[in-house]
Amino acid sequence: MRKPFAIAAIISLSGCVTVTAPVSVGKDTYMIGLGAHGGFSSDAELMAKTLKAAGDFCAAQNKHIEVQSTSAKGVQMWTPQSNEVIFKCV
C-alpha cells in the first residue's frame, strides 16, 4: 500500500523542467531559456542544463559556445525558477 504513495511523492518532488529551443537574436547569437516548476534543482543545476543545451546546439554546427550573458530568477522549491542564456556559436 505504501509503494503507490512513495511513487507519487517522488514524482511530485521531481518537478517539471522545460528548455526552449534556441532563438536567433542576431548574427550567430541566440537566446535559450529554461523554466522549472517544483523540484529540488538548484539554480546552478538548472543553469548547467541550459548551458548544455546551448553547447549541444553549437556543437551540431561544428562550433563552440561563447556565453554573452545569463540571468536567473525564482526560488528553489518556493517559486517557479527560470533562466536565460544569450550566447554565440563561434
Backbone as a printed PyTorch tensor [residue, N CA C, xyz], in Angstrom:
tensor([[[  0.8120,  -1.2050,   0.0000],
         [  0.0000,   0.0000,   0.0000],
         [  0.8530,   1.2660,   0.0000]],

        [[  2.0300,   1.2230,   0.6170],
         [  2.8580,   2.4180,   0.6980],
         [  3.5630,   2.7310,  -0.6180]],

        [[  3.7510,   1.7240,  -1.4440],
         [  4.5020,   1.9180,  -2.6840],
         [  3.8620,   2.9780,  -3.5980]],

        [[  2.5530,   2.9570,  -3.8480],
         [  1.9580,   3.9930,  -4.6990],
         [  2.1580,   5.4030,  -4.1360]],

        [[  2.0820,   5.5420,  -2.8170],
         [  2.2790,   6.8500,  -2.2050],
         [  3.7170,   7.3190,  -2.3630]],

        [[  4.6680,   6.4110,  -2.2250],
         [  6.0780,   6.7560,  -2.3950],
         [  6.3590,   7.1920,  -3.8220]],

        [[  5.7980,   6.4800,  -4.7860],
         [  5.9940,   6.8410,  -6.1930],
         [  5.3730,   8.2050,  -6.4810]],

        [[  4.1890,   8.4610,  -5.9870],
         [  3.5310,   9.7540,  -6.1940],
         [  4.3430,  10.8780,  -5.5510]],

        [[  4.9130,  10.6350,  -4.3830],
         [  5.7260,  11.6590,  -3.7100],
         [  6.9750,  11.9710,  -4.5140]],

        [[  7.6190,  10.9490,  -5.0370],
         [  8.8320,  11.1550,  -5.8360],
         [  8.5010,  11.9470,  -7.0920]],

        [[  7.4240,  11.5980,  -7.7580],
         [  7.0270,  12.3060,  -8.9750],
         [  6.7130,  13.7650,  -8.6640]],

        [[  6.0140,  14.0290,  -7.5870],
         [  5.6430,  15.4130,  -7.2730],
         [  6.8560,  16.2410,  -6.8710]],

        [[  7.8830,  15.6240,  -6.3070],
         [  9.0790,  16.3440,  -5.9000],
         [ 10.0690,  16.5420,  -7.0350]],

        [[  9.9310,  15.7660,  -8.1040],
         [ 10.8940,  15.8600,  -9.2010],
         [ 10.7110,  17.1210, -10.0270]],

        [[  9.5210,  17.6830, -10.0360],
         [  9.2710,  18.9200, -10.7480],
         [  9.2510,  18.7370, -12.2540]],

        [[  9.0160,  19.8330, -12.9360],
         [  8.9350,  19.8370, -14.3870],
         [  9.9150,  20.8780, -14.9110]],

        [[ 10.8310,  20.4440, -15.7870],
         [ 11.8320,  21.3390, -16.3590],
         [ 11.6640,  21.3530, -17.8640]],

        [[ 11.5880,  22.5460, -18.4450],
         [ 11.4540,  22.6960, -19.8880],
         [ 12.5250,  23.6560, -20.4000]],

        [[ 13.2890,  23.1980, -21.3870],
         [ 14.2900,  24.0430, -22.0360],
         [ 13.7420,  24.4280, -23.4130]],

        [[ 13.7890,  25.7140, -23.7270],
         [ 13.2930,  26.1790, -25.0220],
         [ 14.2950,  25.8560, -26.1220]],

        [[ 13.8430,  25.9150, -27.3390],
         [ 14.7490,  25.8220, -28.4800],
         [ 15.4770,  27.1630, -28.5970]],

        [[ 16.7250,  27.1500, -29.0550],
         [ 17.4330,  28.4170, -29.2470],
         [ 16.7150,  29.3070, -30.2650]],

        [[ 16.6930,  30.6040, -29.9830],
         [ 16.0710,  31.5900, -30.8630],
         [ 17.1450,  32.5730, -31.2980]],

        [[ 17.2270,  32.8260, -32.5840],
         [ 18.2120,  33.7680, -33.1020],
         [ 17.8720,  35.1820, -32.6520]],

        [[ 18.8880,  35.8850, -32.1140],
         [ 18.6960,  37.2760, -31.7120],
         [ 19.7570,  38.1770, -32.3510]],

        [[ 20.4300,  37.6580, -33.3720],
         [ 21.4560,  38.4070, -34.0810],
         [ 22.3740,  37.4530, -34.8350]],

        [[ 23.3860,  37.9970, -35.5020],
         [ 24.3040,  37.1620, -36.2800],
         [ 25.0570,  36.2000, -35.3570]],

        [[ 24.8250,  34.9100, -35.5480],
         [ 25.4400,  33.8470, -34.7400],
         [ 25.1570,  33.9980, -33.2470]],

        [[ 24.1340,  34.7610, -32.8810],
         [ 23.7960,  34.9880, -31.4800],
         [ 22.3930,  34.4550, -31.2130]],

        [[ 22.2490,  33.7600, -30.0950],
         [ 20.9980,  33.0760, -29.7710],
         [ 20.6280,  33.2790, -28.3140]],

        [[ 19.3570,  33.0690, -28.0210],
         [ 18.8410,  33.0640, -26.6650],
         [ 18.1820,  31.7080, -26.4400]],

        [[ 18.4390,  31.1420, -25.2700],
         [ 17.7900,  29.8870, -24.8790],
         [ 17.3380,  30.0630, -23.4370]],

        [[ 16.2180,  29.4740, -23.0820],
         [ 15.6860,  29.6300, -21.7320],
         [ 15.2570,  28.3100, -21.1360]],

        [[ 15.0550,  28.3380, -19.8350],
         [ 14.6230,  27.1610, -19.0920],
         [ 13.5770,  27.6040, -18.0850]],

        [[ 12.5610,  26.7860, -17.9010],
         [ 11.5610,  27.0160, -16.8740],
         [ 11.4270,  25.7710, -16.0240]],

        [[ 11.3690,  25.9340, -14.7060],
         [ 11.2530,  24.8020, -13.7870],
         [ 10.1860,  25.1030, -12.7480]],

        [[  9.3310,  24.1290, -12.5160],
         [  8.2530,  24.2750, -11.5330],
         [  8.3720,  23.1520, -10.5290]],

        [[  8.6310,  23.4850,  -9.2700],
         [  8.7730,  22.4790,  -8.2310],
         [ 10.1060,  21.7670,  -8.3320]],

        [[ 10.3210,  20.8220,  -7.4640],
         [ 11.5450,  20.0330,  -7.5070],
         [ 12.6370,  20.6170,  -6.6440]],

        [[ 13.7540,  19.8910,  -6.6140],
         [ 14.8610,  20.2420,  -5.7410],
         [ 16.0750,  20.7620,  -6.4930]],

        [[ 15.9590,  21.0690,  -7.7600],
         [ 17.1070,  21.5060,  -8.5500],
         [ 17.5590,  22.9020,  -8.1340]],

        [[ 18.8710,  23.0510,  -7.9590],
         [ 19.4240,  24.3540,  -7.6070],
         [ 19.5290,  25.2210,  -8.8590]],

        [[ 19.7610,  26.5110,  -8.6420],
         [ 19.9520,  27.4150,  -9.7760],
         [ 21.1290,  26.9460, -10.6310]],

        [[ 22.1930,  26.4750,  -9.9840],
         [ 23.3750,  26.0130, -10.7200],
         [ 23.0580,  24.7960, -11.5860]],

        [[ 22.2940,  23.8570, -11.0470],
         [ 21.9180,  22.6720, -11.8280],
         [ 21.0590,  23.0550, -13.0300]],

        [[ 20.1330,  23.9680, -12.8270],
         [ 19.2660,  24.3940, -13.9230],
         [ 20.0480,  25.1680, -14.9720]],

        [[ 20.9730,  26.0300, -14.5320],
         [ 21.7880,  26.7730, -15.4890],
         [ 22.6740,  25.8140, -16.2750]],

        [[ 23.1910,  24.7820, -15.6200],
         [ 24.0210,  23.7940, -16.3190],
         [ 23.2280,  23.1020, -17.4190]],

        [[ 21.9530,  22.8020, -17.1650],
         [ 21.1130,  22.1810, -18.1930],
         [ 20.9300,  23.1210, -19.3870]],

        [[ 20.7280,  24.3940, -19.1010],
         [ 20.5460,  25.3690, -20.1710],
         [ 21.8320,  25.5190, -20.9800]],

        [[ 22.9630,  25.6230, -20.2960],
         [ 24.2490,  25.7530, -20.9840],
         [ 24.5740,  24.5100, -21.8030]],

        [[ 24.2200,  23.3360, -21.2840],
         [ 24.4460,  22.0860, -22.0230],
         [ 23.6360,  22.0990, -23.3170]],

        [[ 22.3740,  22.5110, -23.2500],
         [ 21.5310,  22.5730, -24.4520],
         [ 22.1080,  23.5670, -25.4530]],

        [[ 22.5810,  24.7150, -24.9790],
         [ 23.1820,  25.7080, -25.8710],
         [ 24.4610,  25.1550, -26.4950]],

        [[ 25.2860,  24.4890, -25.6880],
         [ 26.5180,  23.8940, -26.1960],
         [ 26.2480,  22.8210, -27.2290]],

        [[ 25.2390,  22.0060, -26.9950],
         [ 24.8660,  20.9630, -27.9590],
         [ 24.4090,  21.5860, -29.2780]],

        [[ 23.6660,  22.6900, -29.1790],
         [ 23.1970,  23.3900, -30.3730],
         [ 24.3860,  23.8680, -31.2060]],

        [[ 25.3750,  24.4710, -30.5500],
         [ 26.5610,  24.9500, -31.2750],
         [ 27.3850,  23.7840, -31.8140]],

        [[ 27.5260,  22.7270, -31.0380],
         [ 28.3060,  21.5670, -31.4730],
         [ 27.7250,  20.9420, -32.7320]],

        [[ 26.4020,  20.9780, -32.8600],
         [ 25.7500,  20.4390, -34.0640],
         [ 26.1390,  21.2320, -35.3150]],

        [[ 26.6470,  22.4420, -35.1160],
         [ 27.1120,  23.2910, -36.2170],
         [ 28.6400,  23.2680, -36.3270]],

        [[ 29.2700,  22.3340, -35.5950],
         [ 30.7330,  22.2560, -35.5160],
         [ 31.3380,  23.5600, -35.0010]],

        [[ 30.6530,  24.1760, -34.0390],
         [ 31.1250,  25.4070, -33.4040],
         [ 31.0860,  25.2040, -31.8940]],

        [[ 31.5980,  26.1510, -31.1610],
         [ 31.5260,  26.0800, -29.7050],
         [ 30.7800,  27.3030, -29.1640]],

        [[ 30.3220,  27.1680, -27.9400],
         [ 29.5160,  28.2080, -27.3140],
         [ 30.4150,  29.3030, -26.7280]],

        [[ 29.9480,  30.5250, -26.8820],
         [ 30.5760,  31.6740, -26.2310],
         [ 29.4470,  32.4270, -25.5320]],

        [[ 29.4060,  32.3260, -24.2110],
         [ 28.3180,  32.9250, -23.4350],
         [ 28.4710,  34.4400, -23.4070]],

        [[ 27.3940,  35.1430, -23.7180],
         [ 27.3630,  36.6060, -23.6940],
         [ 26.7980,  37.1120, -22.3620]],

        [[ 25.7160,  36.4770, -21.8890],
         [ 25.1150,  36.8640, -20.6140],
         [ 24.1940,  35.7560, -20.1140]],

        [[ 23.9320,  35.7760, -18.8110],
         [ 22.9900,  34.8400, -18.1960],
         [ 22.1300,  35.6030, -17.1890]],

        [[ 20.9560,  35.0870, -16.9310],
         [ 20.1020,  35.6300, -15.8790],
         [ 19.2600,  34.4910, -15.3220]],

        [[ 18.8870,  34.6190, -14.0650],
         [ 18.0620,  33.5970, -13.4110],
         [ 17.1370,  34.2720, -12.4070]],

        [[ 15.9640,  33.6630, -12.2160],
         [ 15.0410,  34.1710, -11.2040],
         [ 14.2340,  33.0190, -10.6360]],

        [[ 13.6060,  33.2740,  -9.5180],
         [ 12.8260,  32.2540,  -8.8350],
         [ 13.5930,  31.6920,  -7.6530]],

        [[ 12.8650,  31.0070,  -6.7650],
         [ 13.4530,  30.4420,  -5.5580],
         [ 13.1700,  28.9420,  -5.5240]],

        [[ 14.2350,  28.1660,  -5.3710],
         [ 14.1270,  26.7060,  -5.3390],
         [ 13.0510,  26.2600,  -4.3490]],

        [[ 12.1440,  25.4070,  -4.8280],
         [ 11.0510,  24.8120,  -4.0560],
         [ 10.0390,  25.8360,  -3.5290]],

        [[ 10.1480,  27.1100,  -3.8880],
         [  9.2310,  28.1140,  -3.3770],
         [  8.4480,  28.7770,  -4.5010]],

        [[  9.1590,  29.2560,  -5.5240],
         [  8.5080,  29.8640,  -6.6810],
         [  9.0710,  29.2280,  -7.9480]],

        [[  8.3730,  29.3200,  -9.0650],
         [  8.9310,  28.7840, -10.3090],
         [ 10.2900,  29.4340, -10.6050]],

        [[ 11.2100,  28.6230, -11.1010],
         [ 12.5360,  29.1080, -11.4540],
         [ 12.6500,  29.2100, -12.9730]],

        [[ 13.4260,  30.1770, -13.4210],
         [ 13.6980,  30.2890, -14.8460],
         [ 15.0800,  30.8800, -15.0270]],

        [[ 15.6540,  30.6140, -16.1810],
         [ 16.9110,  31.2510, -16.5200],
         [ 16.9620,  31.4770, -18.0140]],

        [[ 17.9140,  32.3000, -18.4060],
         [ 18.0610,  32.6680, -19.8090],
         [ 19.5510,  32.8320, -20.0940]],

        [[ 19.9830,  32.3330, -21.2340],
         [ 21.3710,  32.4630, -21.6540],
         [ 21.3950,  33.0830, -23.0560]],

        [[ 22.1730,  34.1220, -23.2110],
         [ 22.4410,  34.7050, -24.5260],
         [ 23.8350,  34.2110, -24.9000]],

        [[ 23.9660,  33.6270, -26.0960],
         [ 25.2450,  33.0350, -26.4720],
         [ 25.4880,  33.1620, -27.9640]],

        [[ 26.7420,  32.9760, -28.3390],
         [ 27.1350,  32.9410, -29.7430],
         [ 27.6670,  31.5520, -30.0490]],

        [[ 27.5210,  31.1580, -31.2920],
         [ 28.1550,  29.9530, -31.7880],
         [ 29.3470,  30.4250, -32.6380]],

        [[ 30.5540,  30.1420, -32.1810],
         [ 31.7540,  30.6140, -32.8810],
         [ 32.6550,  29.4470, -33.2740]]])
